Amino acid sequence: MIENKRIKRAINWLISQGYFSSQKEIGIKIGITNRSYLSQLVNSDTPNIEFINKFTSIAPQISASWLLTGEGNMIYEKSGTPEFNAQPIKDEELSVVPLINIDSVGGVHSSNALTASEQYVERMIPFLDARPGDVAILQSGNSMAPTIPAGAILQIRRVEGWREYFGYGNVFVLWLSDDRRITKQVLKYRPDPQTYVTCHSYNPESADEELPKSMIKEVWKVVNVLINKGW
């Protein structure tokens, strides 16, 4: 769900920097002369992909991803039209995913910051090419930093039949038998691949560890990671 305050913030910034003189001028540039309709689009809580595409086409310095999710920077640091805006978003490519108030921790022996009893849907977040059943959760701990730092939002997808085929080399959220959730790159444990997996951390200060498969009750693949770097 897009928050209208981000649209307003982007418009106010563009006007303050002298790119446009008013909201009315922005509407004219994107072909909307009806001021009431423009105001309705700007203040809507529902993402209008056509409007976002038109808006970022006349203001390529504004991140469409930021407008949709609030993650990352509002303004692109590099000049020119960003690659994200070079290919307009299509309605069928965008789906909202529930952000659940629950976390996955980086360390194998660490406790989660949030328990399963505390989970609830905090808000909906748009993701490209999301599938039914995908959810988003929070990352805690530093074992997967800097690639997946604490506070990152993980889009995850449940893996069925993981006991038969794990997909080694990918990053997963492993739901353990003691109800802890850990985020790790899962590698093959060559001495005994039938019984164990290797849990690899991106943080060089965290050593790899072997985890018995018998401790795993669910496997979720990390599909996307959103990192808030400011704004």
N, C-alpha and C positions, 0 to 999 in steps of 0.2 A: 504494500500500500504506500503510495507516495504522500508525503506530508506537504500540504500546500505552503507551509512556511519556507520550504526550500525553494520553491518556485519564486515566492515573493523576495526571498533573500537574494537570489540570482538576479532578478529584475532590478532590485534596488542597487545592487553592486554595479550592474551594467550602466545604469543611469548616473550613479555617482562618479563613475570613471569616464563619463562623457561618450560612451558608445551609442547611447540613445538618449533622447531628450525626455521621453515619457513612456509609460506603459502603452499609451495609445499608439505611439510610433512603432513600438515593437509589434503590436497587433497588425498594423498596416503592412509592415515588412513581411509578416508571415501570412498575409492575406485574410486577416480577420478584422473587418471594419465595424462589426457590431460590438459596441463596448460592453453591453450586458453579457453577451456570449463569451467575450474574452475574459471578463471578470469571473464568470462561472467556471471557465477552464482553469484559471489561475487559482481559484479558491476551492476547487474540487479535491476531495480526499481520494479519488479513484484515478489511477494513472491513465492518461490518454496518450497512447503511444504516438499517434499521428502528431499531436501537439508537441510532444517532447522532441520528435524528429525535426519538426519545422523550427522549433525554438533553438535547438542546438545547431541547426544549419545556418542561422543568421548570427549565432553567438558560439562559434566553435571552441572558444576558450572555456566554456562551461561544460563540465563533465556530465554526460547523460547518465552514467552509472551512479554518480552522486545524487542526481535528481531523483533517481528511482529508489535507491537504497539508503542514502545518507552516509555511505561508506567511502573512504578515500577523501580526496581533495575536491572542493568545488571548482577550482580553477586549474587548468592544465598548465604545467610549468614550461612546457615546450611550445614554441610558436607553430603555427600552421594547423591544419585540420587534423585532429587525432584519428587514429585508425578506428577507434570505437565509433566515431561519428561518420566515418567514411561508408559504413554499411548500416543503413537505418534499421532499427529494431522493428520486427514484425510482431503483430499481436499474437500470432500462433507460436512464436518463439519464447514468449514471456509467460511465466506462471508464478503465482505467489506461493511461498512455502511458509508454514508456521514456524516461528522462532519459539522454541520451547525453553522455558526457564529451568534449564538443567545443563550440567557441564560435563566435559570429558577432560581428564587431567593427563599431563604429559608423562608423569613418573609411574613406573610399574608398581611401586610400593607406596605411592601417595594416595591420600584420601581426596575425594571429590569435594569441591567447595559447596555444592548443592546436592541435596539428597533427592532420591526419586519421589519422595512424598511431597517435595516442594514444587514439583513441575506443574506448569500451566502455560498456556499460549500467551506470550508477551505481545507479539504483533506479527503481522504478515510481511514477508520480505520477497521482492521480485527476484527471480533468477532466470537466466536464459536456459532454455531446454530442460527445465525441471520436469520431473515425472511424478505421477500420482504416487503418494506414499513417501516422497522425500520430506525430510524435516530439517530444521536448522537448530543447532545447539551452540553453546559457548565453550571456548577453550580456556582451561586454567593451567597453571604451572608453567615452568620454563624449559622443560626437557626437549620440546620441539621448536624452541626459539632458535634463530630469529625467523625461520620460515613460517612457523605457526606460533605466534606469540600469545601470551595470556591476553584474553579479551577478544580474540579473533572469533568470528562467527563461522561455523562449519556447516556447509550443506552436506547432508549425509544420506546415503541410500542403502537400504537393507540388502544384504547378500544372502540369497537362498542357496542351499547346497554347498556352503563353504567347506564342509568336511571333505567333500569330494574334490573340489577345486578352489584353492584359496586366492589365486591371483597375486602371487608373491611380487614384491617390489612396490606395491601401492600402499597408500596411507589409509589406515582403517581406524575406526573407533571400535574397540573390543569391549563388549559388555560381559563382565566376569561373573562367576558363580556367586561371589560375595557382594554382587550388585554395584561394584565399582565400574567406572567407565574410563578406559585409557586410550590415548591417541598415540599410535605408533606406525612407523613404516614396518610392515611385516615381511621378513625375509625367510628363506628356507633354512631350517636347521639341519644341515647335511648329515651329522652323525646319526640322527634319528628323526627324519621328517614325518613319520607317522604319528609320533607322540608329542613333539614339541614344534614351536615356531620361534624364530629369533625376532625380538622386538628391538628395532633400531631407532635411536633418537637423533634428531638433527643437531641438537646442542652437543658440541664436541666434548663438553665436560661430563656428559651422561653416557655411561658405558652401555653396550648392548647386553641384553639379558634373554635367557631362554624361558619361554612360558609354556607350561603344559597345555595342550589342546583341551584337556579335560576341564580346565578352569574357565573355558570360554563357553558362554551360552548363546550369545548373539554377535554377529559381525555386521558392521555398517561401513561402507566405503565412503571416504571423504571425496566428494565430487568437486566442491568449490570452497575456497577460503576467502572471507572478506576481512580485511585488516583496516582499521581506522587509523590513518596516519595524520589526522588533523581535521580542522574545520568541524 
